[in-house]
Amino acid sequence: MQLELSPNQPINRKQLRRLHGLWHRWAGRLALSREADRRLRHYYVELFTGGRVHETRELSERDAGLVIEWLAKLTHQAETLLNQAAGTAGRRGFPERLRVGPNAAAWRALWECAAELGMEHATLESFVRRHYGGVGLHGLDDIRSMADLNRVLWGLKAILRRRQAKHPSRLATKRAA
């Protein structure tokens, strides 16, 4: 079902919120001043509308749809590359092209694995120091990229897999609960 967008009606509030949300995801990392951000956004509006519109508030519903569609594509492409870099960071055979900082989900996964192994903060610090000191990680404070965090996380996951292979009944009990 295609939504009919009027070429004469001005941009509606829902479109304006969507446009600004996508813009923030697309250009937010640039940390531009308010004025520079506004000028860049208007440049893109003009670019995506073929020069018909020069400012966000001048957009018609149809032109706003075009701008939103383009921003959605650009945002998706940029986030896909960032997510791929985060997922492969630190793996053998995947050079780290982008230095990606660890995200909240990765930290949660690390702490969940540590908790599953019965590790507390001090134990995890000791684990990192013992196993990864040779690559410059002497504690949790030294984890500054997804490559660093993945390295530790994969080590914890390997220990979990070995434990589950030795005690398969543990895994079956957890699934049944």
Sequence and secondary structure as in RCSB ss.txt:
>XXXX:A:sequence
MQLELSPNQPINRKQLRRLHGLWHRWAGRLALSREADRRLRHYYVELFTGGRVHETRELSERDAGLVIEWLAKLT
HQAETLLNQAAGTAGRRGFPERLRVGPNAAAWRALWECAAELGMEHATLESFVRRHYGGVGLHGLDDIRSMADLN
RVLWGLKAILRRRQAKHPSRLATKRAA
>XXXX:A:secstr
      SSSB  HHHHHHHHHHHHHHHGGG   HHHHHHHHHHHHHHHTTTS  SGGG BHHHHHHHHHHHHHHH
HHHHHHHHHHHHHTT TT    S     HHHHHHHHHHHHHTT  HHHHHHHHHHHHGGGT  SGGG  SHHHHH
HHHHHHHHHHHHHHHH HHHHHHHHH 
